[in-house]
């Protein structure tokens, strides 16, 4: 499989985009400029970019409360996304969704979800619709390790297996469900073995290896698209920040955090790009500077976006009669 130099550089740019966006959101929420809560995916950029690059623009995604990165790479307008976090009218959900429930149907994003594992049932339903209509699309359903202990996950995967639905279940195992380590919540270390119970392929991969993620998801997507049914992929990664803005992370050690930060997916990928002579450090730094400028512009756009009018408080709650 040949991946072009241009794709490598665009992957790098999108990984920087996620990192820059999340860092800016962290700053804005810590200073009270964004209210409510948020769940950051800093450290998980490779799993997000690698998986999203493996699908087509017409394919669907459903993600989690930690879904900013997936939403961005699927093609969301960064200015509208930032405005949504601010709760402003220019957000692509008119300021109603905030961080946890963003939907962008223009990019076939079925939405992030504040319910753990909530996207599984939505994805299976969408995949059933695709199958019934004879379409050529696939659903990429991403979730965290905690979701794999939810009943809805098992029901959804079982149904998708029985009906051979075109959905790829993508678990980003960042080692903690809120403050609970996987060592305390599971009696297995490889969560992908759960695929065996449903008669579908299971893969355990390095979630910090963007190319490895891309190649594995690409295979699973091709299988789903050709009628072979679903797969379960477990990408081992780590969230650098806490579960949410109010999490002091006192349930894990600084040594553990440093060990994972030393495996930074962005730095690792930059070294690969330079070793392949696809770019040099100066060019990559220029990409980074450009992206951070884009994020600053998005934040300014959001701050200047109007608040939703009280007159529209009940709008977008029900489907209009036709």
PESULQUI-V980281 format. One line per field, one symbol per residue. ss: DSSP state (A for helix, B for strand, O for the rest). burial: I if it has 24 or more other ideal C-beta (glycine too) atoms within 12 Angstrom, else O. A space follows every 10 residues. Layout:
ss=???
burial=???
This chain:
ss=OOOOAAAAAA AAAAAAAAAA AAAAAAAAAA OOOOOOOOOO OOOOAAAAAA AAOOOOOOOB BBOOOOOAAA AAAOOOOAAA AAAAAOOBOO OOOOOOOOOO OOOBAAAOBO OOOOOOOAAA AAAAAAAAAA AAOOOOOOBB BBBBAAAAAO AAAAAAAAAA AAOOOOBBBB BBBOOBBOOB BAAAAOOOOO AAAAAAAAOO BBBBBBOOOA AAAAAAAAAA AAAAAOOOOO BBBBBBOOOO OOOOOOOOOO OOOAAAAAAA AOOOAAAAAA AAAAAOOOOO AAAAAAAAAA AAAAAAAAAA AAAAOOBOOA AAOOOOOOOO OO
burial=OOOOOOIIII IIIIIIIIII IIIIIIOIIO OOOIOIOIII IIIIIIIIII IIIIIIOOII IIIIIIIIII IIIIIIIIII IIIIIIIIII IIIIIIIIII IIIIOOIIII IIIIOIIIII IIIIIIIIOI IOOOOOIIII IIIIIIIIII OIIIOIIIII IOIIIIIIII IIIIIIIIOO OIOOIIOOOO IIOIIOOIOI IIIIIIIIII IIIIIIIIOI IIIIIOOOII IIIIIIIIII IIIIIOOOOO OIOOOOIOOI OOIIIIIIII OIIOOOOIIO OOOIOOIIOO IIOIIOOIIO IIIOIOOIOO OOOOOOOOOO OO
